[in-house]
Amino acid sequence: MIEVKDLAFSYDGEKEVLKDISLRIEEASYIAIMGDNGAGKSTLVKHFNGLLRPTRGTVLVDGLDTSEETVSSLSRKVALVFQYPESMFFSETVHDEMAFALRNFGFNDKVVEDGVRKYLTLFGLRRYEDRSPFTLSGGEQRRLALACVLTWGPKYVVLDEPTAGQDQLQREILVGIVRQLITQGKTVVVVSHDVEFVAETSPYVFLMADGELVDQGEAQPVLSNERSIEKAGLILPQVTAAFREVKGLSQNIVSTAQAADEIFRLYGG
């Protein structure tokens, strides 16, 4: 479990970027942290593996105070895939980038190669394994960054804007991977302002604005709450907006699956 208690943080010692944030992320759960640019989303999740330390308050990961743990020890538990994945890369080839963490953690050669092959194939990157990571497209770099962290099996996986630069096929693959990770008992945290992706995957949602939590709850009531969505600098999912234009349809539909169920309920017979 990740517990955040009265967390405040300032980069310059004056203006607080996070203001008394308190939340709990249970094990084997799927969470979305949402809000406009500058809301404090990325700053918040960087506290989960010790990249940032609280100015005030505490962050606990499985009962461990992140202020007292090293980044390397926390990273075994909490893997963070950055919004700009090129900042994570330093190896000459995609293969070596994938293998680095496994070797560093002491896995034998067979485990390393099996892990590299498995995740390169899963993310459609096998043909690029001898290329430099820096020659890949933005979308391919994002897939590589996610593949790299999944190889060592972290308990908590934090994805910062994972759908940016991804086409529809890769978005669908990402949905499948998220669901698979949850069934494996992992906790997945998505930082995003992609309301369509979040609506389709139905996590528990924390909405942020100006360093504060403004709403939280299951995806359907939160993402259909126009006041909360507007306060967080977001827009309603397209299907929600469309349904509100038609008299007699539910006002709280947020995903295409819910839309199909509603239409079948009304007209299927």
C-alpha positions as CSV (number, residue, x, y, z in Angstrom):
1,M,0.0,0.0,0.0
2,I,1.1,3.6,-0.7
3,E,-0.1,6.1,1.9
4,V,0.3,9.8,1.5
5,K,-0.4,11.8,4.6
6,D,-0.6,15.7,4.6
7,L,2.0,15.9,1.9
8,A,3.2,19.4,0.9
9,F,6.1,20.1,-1.4
10,S,8.0,23.1,-2.7
11,Y,10.8,23.3,-5.2
12,D,12.0,26.7,-4.1
13,G,11.1,26.7,-0.4
14,E,8.4,29.3,-1.0
15,K,5.6,28.4,-3.4
16,E,4.0,25.0,-2.5
17,V,3.4,22.8,-5.6
18,L,1.6,20.2,-3.5
19,K,-0.7,21.3,-0.7
20,D,-1.6,18.9,2.1
21,I,-2.3,15.9,-0.1
22,S,-3.7,12.8,1.6
23,L,-4.6,9.6,-0.2
24,R,-4.3,5.9,-0.1
25,I,-3.5,3.5,-2.9
26,E,-4.4,-0.1,-2.1
27,E,-2.5,-3.1,-3.4
28,A,-3.6,-4.7,-6.7
29,S,-5.6,-1.6,-7.6
30,Y,-5.8,0.6,-10.7
31,I,-5.6,4.3,-10.1
32,A,-5.7,7.4,-12.3
33,I,-4.3,10.7,-11.1
34,M,-5.7,13.4,-13.4
35,G,-5.6,17.1,-13.9
36,D,-4.4,19.8,-16.2
37,N,-0.7,20.7,-16.8
38,G,0.7,22.2,-13.6
39,A,-1.8,20.5,-11.3
40,G,1.1,18.7,-9.5
41,K,0.4,15.1,-10.8
42,S,4.0,14.3,-11.8
43,T,5.4,16.0,-8.7
44,L,3.1,13.8,-6.5
45,V,4.1,10.4,-8.1
46,K,7.9,11.3,-7.9
47,H,7.4,11.0,-4.1
48,F,6.4,7.4,-4.4
49,N,9.9,6.2,-5.2
50,G,11.9,8.8,-3.4
51,L,12.9,11.0,-6.3
52,L,11.4,13.9,-4.4
53,R,11.2,14.1,-0.6
54,P,8.3,15.9,1.3
55,T,8.7,19.4,2.5
56,R,6.0,18.4,5.0
57,G,4.0,15.3,5.7
58,T,4.9,11.6,4.9
59,V,4.8,9.1,2.1
60,L,4.8,5.4,3.1
61,V,5.3,2.5,0.7
62,D,4.4,-0.8,2.3
63,G,5.0,1.0,5.7
64,L,8.4,2.3,4.7
65,D,8.9,6.1,5.0
66,T,10.3,7.2,1.6
67,S,12.3,10.0,3.3
68,E,14.4,7.3,5.0
69,E,14.9,4.9,2.1
70,T,17.2,5.1,-0.9
71,V,15.8,5.7,-4.4
72,S,17.4,2.4,-5.5
73,S,15.7,0.4,-2.8
74,L,12.3,2.0,-3.5
75,S,12.7,1.6,-7.3
76,R,12.7,-2.2,-6.8
77,K,9.1,-1.8,-5.5
78,V,7.9,1.3,-7.4
79,A,8.8,1.7,-11.1
80,L,8.2,5.1,-12.7
81,V,7.9,5.5,-16.4
82,F,8.6,9.1,-17.1
83,Q,6.5,11.4,-19.4
84,Y,9.6,12.0,-21.5
85,P,11.1,8.4,-21.8
86,E,14.3,9.5,-23.6
87,S,15.5,10.8,-20.2
88,M,15.6,7.2,-19.0
89,F,17.8,5.8,-21.8
90,F,21.6,5.5,-21.8
91,S,22.5,2.2,-23.5
92,E,23.7,1.9,-27.1
93,T,21.0,-0.6,-28.2
94,V,17.4,-1.4,-27.3
95,H,18.4,-4.9,-26.3
96,D,21.1,-3.6,-23.8
97,E,18.6,-1.0,-22.5
98,M,16.2,-3.8,-21.7
99,A,18.8,-6.0,-20.1
100,F,20.5,-3.4,-18.0
101,A,18.2,-3.4,-14.9
102,L,17.9,-7.2,-14.8
103,R,21.7,-7.5,-14.9
104,N,22.1,-4.8,-12.3
105,F,19.7,-6.6,-10.0
106,G,21.7,-9.8,-10.3
107,F,19.5,-12.0,-12.5
108,N,21.3,-14.8,-14.4
109,D,21.8,-14.6,-18.2
110,K,18.8,-16.9,-19.0
111,V,16.4,-14.8,-17.0
112,V,17.8,-11.7,-18.6
113,E,17.4,-12.9,-22.2
114,D,14.0,-14.5,-21.5
115,G,12.7,-11.2,-20.0
116,V,14.1,-9.1,-22.9
117,R,12.6,-11.3,-25.6
118,K,9.2,-11.5,-23.8
119,Y,8.7,-7.8,-23.4
120,L,10.3,-6.7,-26.8
121,T,7.8,-9.1,-28.4
122,L,4.8,-7.9,-26.3
123,F,5.5,-4.3,-27.1
124,G,6.2,-4.8,-30.8
125,L,9.9,-3.8,-30.5
126,R,11.7,-7.0,-31.4
127,R,12.8,-5.7,-34.8
128,Y,14.5,-2.7,-33.1
129,E,16.6,-4.6,-30.6
130,D,20.0,-3.7,-32.3
131,R,19.1,0.0,-32.8
132,S,19.8,2.9,-30.6
133,P,16.8,3.8,-28.3
134,F,17.3,7.4,-29.4
135,T,16.5,6.6,-33.0
136,L,13.0,5.3,-32.1
137,S,9.9,7.4,-32.5
138,G,8.3,9.0,-29.5
139,G,5.6,6.3,-29.3
140,E,8.2,3.6,-29.6
141,Q,10.3,5.1,-26.9
142,R,7.3,5.2,-24.6
143,R,6.7,1.5,-25.2
144,L,10.4,0.7,-24.6
145,A,10.4,2.6,-21.3
146,L,7.4,0.6,-20.1
147,A,8.9,-2.7,-21.3
148,C,12.2,-1.9,-19.5
149,V,10.5,-1.4,-16.1
150,L,8.2,-4.4,-16.4
151,T,11.1,-6.8,-16.9
152,W,12.1,-6.8,-13.2
153,G,8.6,-7.2,-11.8
154,P,8.0,-4.2,-9.6
155,K,5.0,-4.3,-7.3
156,Y,3.9,-0.8,-8.2
157,V,4.0,0.6,-11.8
158,V,3.5,4.3,-12.3
159,L,2.9,5.5,-15.9
160,D,3.2,9.2,-16.6
161,E,1.1,10.1,-19.7
162,P,1.4,6.6,-21.2
163,T,-1.0,7.2,-24.2
164,A,0.9,10.2,-25.6
165,G,2.1,9.5,-29.1
166,Q,0.4,6.1,-29.2
167,D,-1.9,5.0,-32.1
168,Q,-5.2,3.2,-31.4
169,L,-3.7,-0.2,-31.7
170,Q,-1.0,0.6,-29.1
171,R,-3.6,2.1,-26.8
172,E,-5.6,-1.1,-27.0
173,I,-2.4,-3.1,-26.2
174,L,-1.8,-0.8,-23.3
175,V,-5.3,-1.4,-21.9
176,G,-4.6,-5.2,-22.1
177,I,-1.3,-4.8,-20.4
178,V,-2.8,-2.7,-17.5
179,R,-5.5,-5.4,-17.0
180,Q,-2.9,-8.2,-17.1
181,L,-0.7,-6.4,-14.5
182,I,-3.7,-6.0,-12.2
183,T,-4.5,-9.7,-12.4
184,Q,-0.9,-10.4,-11.5
185,G,-1.4,-8.5,-8.3
186,K,0.4,-5.3,-9.3
187,T,-0.8,-1.8,-8.5
188,V,-1.0,0.4,-11.6
189,V,-1.0,4.2,-11.3
190,V,-1.7,6.2,-14.5
191,V,-0.9,9.9,-14.5
192,S,-3.0,11.4,-17.4
193,H,-5.3,14.0,-18.7
194,D,-6.5,11.7,-21.5
195,V,-10.1,11.4,-20.3
196,E,-11.1,9.1,-23.1
197,F,-8.4,6.5,-22.1
198,V,-9.2,6.7,-18.4
199,A,-13.0,6.5,-19.1
200,E,-12.5,3.3,-21.1
201,T,-10.3,1.6,-18.5
202,S,-12.4,2.5,-15.4
203,P,-9.8,3.1,-12.6
204,Y,-10.4,4.8,-9.3
205,V,-9.7,8.5,-10.0
206,F,-8.0,11.3,-8.1
207,L,-8.6,14.7,-9.7
208,M,-6.0,17.4,-9.0
209,A,-6.0,21.2,-9.5
210,D,-3.3,23.6,-8.4
211,G,-1.6,21.1,-6.1
212,E,-4.7,20.0,-4.3
213,L,-7.2,17.1,-4.6
214,V,-10.5,18.3,-5.8
215,D,-12.4,15.1,-6.2
216,Q,-12.0,11.3,-6.0
217,G,-14.0,8.2,-6.6
218,E,-14.8,5.6,-9.3
219,A,-14.4,6.7,-12.9
220,Q,-18.1,6.9,-13.8
221,P,-19.3,9.4,-11.2
222,V,-16.1,11.5,-11.2
223,L,-15.7,11.8,-15.0
224,S,-19.3,12.6,-15.5
225,N,-19.2,15.4,-12.8
226,E,-19.0,18.4,-15.0
227,R,-18.1,20.8,-12.1
228,S,-15.2,18.6,-10.9
229,I,-13.9,18.0,-14.4
230,E,-14.0,21.7,-15.2
231,K,-12.2,22.6,-11.9
232,A,-9.4,20.1,-12.8
233,G,-9.0,21.8,-16.2
234,L,-10.3,18.8,-18.2
235,I,-13.3,18.2,-20.5
236,L,-16.0,15.6,-20.3
237,P,-15.5,12.3,-22.2
238,Q,-16.9,12.6,-25.7
239,V,-19.5,9.9,-25.2
240,T,-20.7,11.7,-22.0
241,A,-21.1,15.0,-23.9
242,A,-22.9,13.2,-26.7
243,F,-25.4,11.4,-24.5
244,R,-26.3,14.6,-22.7
245,E,-27.5,16.0,-26.1
246,V,-30.1,13.3,-26.4
247,K,-33.2,13.4,-24.3
248,G,-34.0,10.2,-22.4
249,L,-30.5,8.8,-22.3
250,S,-28.4,8.4,-19.1
251,Q,-26.4,11.5,-18.2
252,N,-23.6,9.6,-16.5
253,I,-22.3,7.4,-19.3
254,V,-18.5,7.8,-19.7
255,S,-17.3,4.8,-21.8
256,T,-18.3,3.2,-25.0
257,A,-19.1,-0.1,-23.2
258,Q,-21.6,1.7,-21.0
259,A,-23.0,3.5,-24.0
260,A,-23.6,0.2,-25.8
261,D,-25.3,-1.2,-22.7
262,E,-27.5,1.8,-22.4
263,I,-28.5,1.7,-26.1
264,F,-29.2,-2.0,-25.9
265,R,-31.3,-1.5,-22.8
266,L,-33.5,1.1,-24.6
267,Y,-33.6,-0.2,-28.1
268,G,-32.3,-3.8,-28.0
269,G,-35.7,-5.4,-27.7
